[in-house]
């Protein structure tokens, strides 16, 4: 992982799509700092298509897609994407798994929920679970005292023992049934909303993240960036970002945004392009 400040200017100037995690990537200690939101707005106004790629629930993502300066949002680790058409005043909601199957999968997650609460002392179901469509989120440090790594690993193992996919974020273990993740639905969102082929043009994309559930994105995008707190997961991720910011959370995100925007300004890239 190299410093974000060393990202070549021609690479930074060529970025046209920016994907980013939310928790501990845009936020610091659970809050969205004004400078991070301002960076989202500056990126969007410069002509870069911005989309959060998050483990947060459908209820949150509906608001984000509607109110934030973004082209859309991928939520629940790839369970769906939402994109708001301001001119038509219509929310586009596209799910990776059909509604009937999601309902059946939620029933299977009841067993996982019971096992986690019985077998992992201190674990809790995420406070945002009520607003989720497809996954189960287990809180290991957001609203509960932080659990040891061994407990977090045990939560993940319980999901997997029950045949579910499980990913660890900076605050939750998220589990679901279905063959999708952040990358697969980001690919679909890019194609269907942005008319952008991330396989052909991955050099023009930056992803910014902070934790193991971002590994599919870190591994795929050659110019992926981590905020400084990603270093806490070194050795526990399947893939690491190419670059890392000097600062944590939203302040690190601003570093990435500033590098891209400064490079575009220096090269004369205009928003219309």
Residue pairs with C-beta under 8 A, 6 or more apart in sequence:
1 226
1 230
1 231
1 240
1 241
1 242
1 243
1 244
2 242
2 243
2 244
3 243
3 244
3 245
3 246
4 225
4 243
4 244
4 245
4 246
4 252
4 255
4 256
4 259
5 246
5 255
5 259
6 243
7 223
7 225
7 243
7 259
7 263
9 263
9 266
9 267
10 263
10 267
11 203
11 223
11 263
12 259
12 260
12 262
12 263
12 264
13 260
13 263
13 264
13 266
13 267
13 269
14 203
14 204
15 48
15 204
15 205
15 206
15 223
15 260
15 264
16 47
16 48
16 49
16 196
16 201
16 204
16 205
17 48
17 49
17 50
17 51
17 190
17 194
17 196
17 198
17 204
17 205
17 206
18 43
18 48
18 49
18 50
18 51
18 205
18 206
18 207
18 208
18 257
18 260
19 50
19 51
19 52
19 53
19 74
19 186
19 205
19 206
19 207
19 208
19 217
19 221
20 26
20 50
20 51
20 52
20 53
20 207
20 208
20 209
20 253
21 52
21 53
21 54
21 55
21 169
21 208
21 209
21 210
21 211
21 214
22 52
22 54
22 56
23 30
23 54
23 55
23 56
23 169
23 170
23 171
23 210
24 170
24 171
24 210
24 211
24 227
24 229
24 248
24 249
25 208
25 209
25 210
25 227
25 249
25 250
25 252
25 253
26 32
26 36
26 37
26 40
26 52
26 249
26 250
26 253
27 33
27 36
27 249
27 250
28 248
28 249
28 250
28 251
29 249
30 142
32 250
33 249
33 250
33 251
35 250
35 251
35 254
36 249
36 250
36 251
36 253
36 254
37 68
38 254
39 250
39 253
39 254
39 257
39 258
40 50
40 68
40 69
40 70
40 257
41 69
42 257
42 261
43 50
43 257
43 260
43 261
44 50
44 69
44 70
44 71
45 69
45 271
46 261
46 264
46 269
46 271
47 269
47 270
47 271
47 272
47 273
48 260
49 71
49 194
49 196
50 69
50 70
50 71
51 70
51 71
51 72
51 73
51 74
51 81
51 186
51 189
52 61
52 64
52 68
52 70
52 73
52 74
53 73
53 74
53 182
53 186
53 207
53 209
53 217
54 60
54 61
54 73
54 74
54 75
54 76
54 77
55 75
55 76
55 77
55 135
55 137
55 167
55 169
55 172
55 174
55 213
56 75
56 76
56 128
57 75
57 76
57 128
57 129
57 131
57 132
57 133
57 137
58 75
58 76
58 79
58 80
58 82
58 131
58 132
58 133
58 134
59 128
59 130
59 131
59 132
60 75
60 128
60 131
61 73
61 74
61 75
61 76
61 80
61 82
62 82
62 91
62 93
64 70
64 73
64 82
65 72
65 73
65 82
65 83
65 84
65 91
66 84
66 91
71 83
71 193
71 194
72 81
72 82
72 83
72 84
72 92
72 189
72 193
73 81
73 82
73 83
74 80
74 81
74 182
74 185
74 186
74 189
75 81
75 82
76 132
76 133
76 134
76 135
76 174
76 176
77 135
77 167
77 174
77 176
77 180
77 181
77 182
77 213
78 96
78 180
78 181
78 182
78 183
78 184
78 185
78 186
79 95
79 96
79 97
79 102
79 133
79 134
79 135
79 176
79 178
79 180
79 185
80 93
80 94
80 95
80 96
80 133
80 134
80 185
81 92
81 93
81 94
81 185
81 186
81 188
81 189
81 193
82 91
82 92
82 93
82 94
83 91
83 92
83 189
83 193
84 90
84 91
84 92
85 91
85 92
92 193
94 188
94 189
94 192
95 102
95 133
95 134
96 134
96 178
96 180
96 184
96 185
96 188
97 105
97 134
97 177
97 178
97 180
101 178
102 133
102 134
105 134
105 176
105 177
105 178
106 134
108 162
108 163
108 164
108 177
109 135
109 136
109 164
109 175
109 176
109 177
111 162
112 136
112 158
112 159
112 162
112 164
112 175
113 125
113 136
115 158
115 162
116 123
116 138
116 155
116 158
117 123
117 124
117 125
119 154
119 158
120 138
120 147
120 151
120 154
120 155
120 158
121 151
122 140
122 144
122 145
122 147
122 151
123 138
123 139
123 140
123 144
123 147
123 151
123 155
124 138
124 139
124 143
124 144
125 136
125 137
125 138
125 139
126 137
126 138
126 139
126 142
126 143
126 172
127 139
127 142
127 143
128 137
129 136
129 137
134 176
134 178
135 174
135 175
135 176
136 159
136 164
136 174
136 175
136 176
137 172
137 173
137 174
138 155
138 172
138 173
138 174
138 175
139 171
139 172
140 146
140 147
140 151
140 152
140 155
140 171
140 172
140 173
141 147
141 170
141 171
142 171
142 172
152 168
152 173
155 166
155 173
156 166
156 167
156 168
156 173
156 175
159 165
159 166
159 173
159 175
160 166
163 177
164 175
164 176
164 177
165 175
165 176
165 177
165 178
165 181
166 173
166 174
166 175
167 173
167 174
167 175
167 181
167 212
167 213
168 211
168 212
168 213
168 236
169 211
169 212
169 213
170 210
170 211
170 229
174 213
181 216
182 213
182 214
182 216
182 217
183 216
183 217
183 220
186 198
186 217
187 198
187 199
190 196
190 197
190 198
191 197
191 198
198 205
198 220
198 221
202 220
202 221
202 222
203 222
203 223
205 221
205 223
206 221
206 223
206 224
206 225
206 256
206 260
207 214
207 217
207 218
207 220
207 221
207 224
207 225
207 241
208 224
208 225
208 226
208 227
208 253
208 256
209 217
209 218
209 224
209 225
209 226
209 227
209 230
209 241
210 226
210 227
210 229
210 230
210 233
210 249
211 230
211 233
211 237
212 233
212 236
212 237
212 238
214 226
214 230
214 237
214 241
215 237
215 238
215 239
215 240
216 238
216 239
217 224
218 224
218 226
218 237
218 239
218 240
218 241
219 238
219 239
222 242
223 242
223 243
224 241
224 242
224 243
225 241
225 242
225 243
225 244
225 245
225 256
226 240
226 241
226 243
226 244
226 245
226 252
227 244
227 245
227 247
227 248
227 249
227 250
227 251
227 252
227 253
227 256
228 244
228 245
228 246
228 247
228 248
228 252
229 248
229 249
229 252
230 237
230 240
230 241
230 244
231 244
234 240
243 256
245 251
245 252
245 253
245 255
245 256
246 252
246 255
247 254
247 255
